[in-house]
Amino acid sequence: AIQGMLMATLDPGDKVIVPRNVHKSIVSGLILSGAEPIYVQPPIDDYLGIVRGMTTDIVRQALRQYPEAKAVFTINTTYYGMAPELKQICELAHESEIPVLVDEAHGAHLAFHPLLPPSGTEAGADIVASSTHKLAGSLTQSSMLLTQGPYIDPLEVKSTLNLTQTTSPSYLLLASLDAARQHMSLHGKALLTEAMNLANWARHEINWNIPGLYVYGNDMVGMPGCPAYDPTKLIISVRALGVSGFEIERILRQGFHIQVELSDLYNVICIVTIGDTKDTVRTLVEALRQIASRYKPRDVREEKISLPPIPSLAYLPREAYYSETRKIPLTQAAGRIVAEMLMAYPPGIPLIAPGEILTQDIIDYVLSIKEQDAHIYGTEDPTAEFIRVIR
């Protein structure tokens, strides 16, 4: 859906404003469409080590610098549940008569409860890729592409999707989408009320009764890049235990048979869904209680995450993808144009993307955070010791 969305709205060479913390499917869509990304950096939460949502000021500045931009792309919500200033971003983009494209991979449930952040369509976005299978109950691989307004031609979107989708669709997946739509329309508010109640119970229980752990929630609302927050997301900070989120995830999986949604250097992320019960959430809390008892809480000094500047774009992502390439050691790649993405958690953004010029600052940063057990991925080499560059 993401690839079809970009191909349907952008022509080769068109500029699109894109937050730096995009999913790799957006980069794939840029390669297929031939569009030129104008990357912008959303605010970063230094304590949690994660990227927040897009702000109106960031989009306004980008539109002033690139008035020829043909679209604005944003995420609603982030993987961590933080919403962008989406309504204001839509109004700003529409003043320039360009569409807003939304990756709503983690927001298919938003429209079904008034206490959740507004969905993309509610906020006025023109085209929204909604991953129904993640949080609204359809089968894996199924999603919806929602359109509205004068800036998107539904027939052109349909024609573009015919280029990227199979001619033999699964009616099991299609039927599951319809069933999930009906289920959420009829029962979504009640189901999500229960999910939020369970999540808030877990949040209170962890914050008040498990020393060394803290779960963020409404205390983040109002920070730059977080006008609203999805309370079904449990961002469990483990920094005060002196252990990484990766290690806590491993212990939960191997010792308690609990698989979390995501972990990073400082946090473990869990999602309380419409399929969870008090028993499943209580099991998680009790496991965290046992794990935390093994560590002595300590004071944590907040350290600012100083990211290298976004590098210069020498080739369009499409040009970089189709260029002749070879793998060389990362430590010898300064000044080279890369042909693949390299991402790091935290804070979960690409340090380098296809077509950009790799700098020594980025190399030094990667080497530094690898020593801190940060998770590096995106390169063909899983260790990121080698990177693919244009010959």
N, C-alpha and C positions, 0 to 999 in steps of 0.2 A: 504493500500500500504506500509506503514512504517513497519508494522508487517511482511508482506511477504518479504520485502527487507532484514530485519535482519535475518529472518529464512532461506532465500535462500543463504545467504553469510556467515553465522556463524554457527558453530557446538556447542553443549553444552560444556561449559568450555573455549571456545575461548575468548581471550581478544580483546576488541574494544575500541579505544580512542574516548571519547564522551565529548562534551562541557557540562558544568554543567547546562546551561540554556536550557535544552531540554524540549520538549513537553511530556506530560504524555503518549502519544502513543508510544514514544520510550521506556519508561519503560515497557509498555505492551509488546513490541517486545522483550525486553531483557528477560522478564519472559517466553514468549513462546519459544524463541530460546535457553534459558539456557546459554547465553553468559555472560561474566564477564565484566562489564563496568570499564574502566579506566577514571575516571572523571578528567577533566582539567578545569581551571577557566579562561575564556576569560577576557579581560580588562573591567573595570567598569567605566562608566562616572559618576563622583561624583556629578556634578551639576544636571544632569538629573536624576540620580539615576537608570540608566539602564545598562544592559550588552551589550557590543559591540560584534563584530564578532570574530571568531577564527583567531589567527595569526600563521604565519609559525614558529616563534620561540617556541611557546607553543607546537605545534605538533612535532617539531624537538626534543625538550627536552623529550616529552613523549615517542617518538620512541627510544631514547637512553636509557631511563629507562626501557622500556618494548619492547625490540627488537622482542619478540615473538608475539606481537600484530598482529592480522589477518586483521584488517580494521581500517580505520579512518572515523568517522561520523562527519558531520558538518551541519550547517544551512545556507541557502542562500535564501533570506536575513533574518535577525532577524525580529521579529514582528514590530520593530521600523524602519526597512528599512536599517539597516547597513549590508554591505556585508563583508564576511570574505576574507582573502587573498587566495581565492580559487584556482587560477591557480598555485600558488607556493605550496600550500598544496598538490594538485594533483601530481605535479612533485616530491615532497618529498616522498609521499607515494609510488609512482610508482618506485622510486629508491629502495625501500624496497620490491617491487613486491607484494604490497597489494592494495586492491581497496579502493576508496573513495566513501562513501555513503552520499547522500545529502537529507536533508529534505527541499524541496522547496515549502512548504505550502504557502509562501507569495511571490513566485517568478515565477508563471506560465506565467506571461507577459513579463519577462525579455528578452527573446530571440527575441522579436518582435520590439525592438527599440535600435539603436546603442548608445543612450545616457544613457541607463539604465545599471546597473551593469551586467557583463556577467552571463548568465545562467549556471547551473551546467554542462550541456553537452558541452557548449562552452568552459568552463574552463578546461574540461578534466575529469570530474567526471565519475565514472563507472556505477553508478546506482542512479537515481534521482526520488524521489516521488514528483510529481508536482500536486498541488491542483488546477486543471483547474477551478473548480467551484468557487474559491474565487475571482480571478482577471482576468480570461480569458473568462468568460461568459457561461460556461456549467452549468447544473443543480446541485443543492446541492447534495452532496454525491458522485459525479463523480470526478475522478482524473486519472492521468496517471502515470505509472511506466516506466521510460525510461532507457534503458541499452545501453552500448557501450563498446568496448575494449575487451582485452583478459582475463580480470580477472573475468568476469561475464558470466555464461552460461545461455542464455535466456530460454533454455528448462527447466533447473532446477528452474529458477524463475517461469516459467509457472506452473510447477508441484507443487511448494510450494504454489502459489496463489490458486490452487485448494483445498488446505487444509483449507484456511481461508475465501474464498469467497463462496457465494451462488451458487448452481447448477442451479438456476433459475434467471439469471441476468435480470435486467430491460433494455429492448431495448430502452426505452425512455432516460435513462441515457447514454447509448452507443451512440445513435443518437445525443444527445446534445454534447457529446465530439467531434464527427466528425464535427458537425456544428460549434462549437466554434473554432476548429482547422482551418477549412476553413476560417471562418470570420476573425480570427486573422492573418492568412497567407496573405489574400487579403487586409485587411483594418487595421491591427493592428498598423502599424507605424503611420498612420494618426490619429487613435483614441487615441493612447498614446501621440502623440505630443500635441493634444488638452487637454488631461488630465494633462500633465505636465505644459502646459501654464496656465491652470486654477489654478493648485496648486501653481505655482510661483506667479500668481497674488494675491492669498490669502495670501501667505507668505509675499509678499511685503506690502500689505494693512495692515496686522496685525502688522508687525514689525515697520512700519512707522507711523501708525495712531491710534493704540490702546495701550496706556500706560499700562504697567503691564504685557503684554503678549509678548512672543517671540517664533517664529517658527524657528526651526533649519533646516539647509539644507546643502549647499556645504561647509559651515564653519566647518562642522564636518569632511570632507574628509581630509585624511592625519593623523588623530589621530590614535593611536594604535588600531587595530581592526576595522578600518573603511576606507579602501582604496577606497571605492565607496559607494554611497548612492542612494536610490530610492527616487527621488524627488516627487513622487506622495503621499508619506507619510508625513503628517503634524504632527510633534512632537511639540505640543503647550505647552510650559512651562508656568505654572501658579504660580510658586513659589513667584514671586514678588507681587502677589495679596494677599498673606497671607492666601490662601485657598487651599484645596486639589483638585487634579484632580477628585477625586470621587464626590466632591460636585459640581464642574462645570458640570460634566456629568449629575448629577441628575437635575440640573437647566435646562440644554439644553433639556433634555428629557421631564421633566414635564412642563416647561414653554414655550418651543419653538417647541416641538414635533420633536426634532432632536436627533437621536440615533448615538452616536459616536462609533468608532471601539473598543476603549479601553481607560481606564483611570487608573492612578496609583496615588501615593501620590503627585507627583510633576507635572504630565503632563496629557494632554488629547490627544489622538491619533485619527486623522481622515485620511481616505484614499480617495483621489480623483480618481475615477475609470473611465473606458471607458463609463459608463452609466450616469456620471454626466454632468451637464450643467452649464452655467454661472449663471443661476438663483439659482440652488441648492447651489453652492459655495457662491454666494452673500448672500443667506439666512443665511448660517453658519457664515459668517464674520459679518453680521449685528447683529446677536444674540450675538456673542462674544463681540461686541462693547457695546451693552447694558449691558451685564453682568459685563464687566470690569469697566464700569462707576460707579458701585455700591461700588467699593472697591478703597482704596487709595494705589497706588503702594508704595512699600517700598524697601529698600536695603536688599539684601539677602546675608548672609555669606555662602560661599560654605563649606559644611560639608562633610568630607570624610566618605564614607560608609565602616565601618570596619566589614566585614563578619567573622563569625567564620570559622575556618579551615574546609576543607572538611573532614568529619568523616571517620573512618576506616570501611572497608567493612568486615563484619564477615560471612555473608551468601551471596551467589549469589541471585539476585532478584527472580529467580525462586524458590530457596530453601525457601526463606523467605515467598513467596506467599503461598506455599503449607504447611508451618509449622502450628502447632496449635497455635492460637493467642488469646489474650484477650485485652480489652481496659482498660487502667489505666490513672489516671490524668497525664497530661504532666509534671507537677511540680515534680512528683514522678518517672519519667521515665529515669533519668540519668543512664547511664551504660547499658541500655536495648537495645536489637536489635529490630528495628522497622520493621513493615510489611507493611507500607504505606508511601506515600510521603507527605511532608509538604513543601509548597512553599510560598514565600512572594513577594509582589509587593510594593515598589521597593525592589530589583532590578530585580525581575522576575526569580529567580533560585531556585531549590530545596535546602532547608536548610538541609533536611534529606531525604534519599531515601530508599526503601525496602532493608533490609539486612545490613544496616549500624548501628553503635553503636551511640546512642544519647548521646551527651555530655551536661554538665551543661552550657557550653558556648552557645550552641544552644538554650537551654531552656531560658536562660537569655535574649538572643537576641530576641527571639519570644515575650517574655513578654514586652520587651522594645518597639518594633516596633508596637505591638498591641495598646499601649498607644498613639502612633502617628497616629492611624487610618490606618495603612498599611493593605492591603488586604491579608488575610491568607487563603489558600485553599489547597485542596489535601487530607486532612484527612476526614475520615468518619464522624467525629463530625465537623459540619460547624463552630463551635466556636474555634476549636483547643484546647479546654480545656482538651480533652482526646485524646489519641493516641493509636493505635493498636500495640502491641508488641508481640514478640514470647514468649511463656510460658517457 
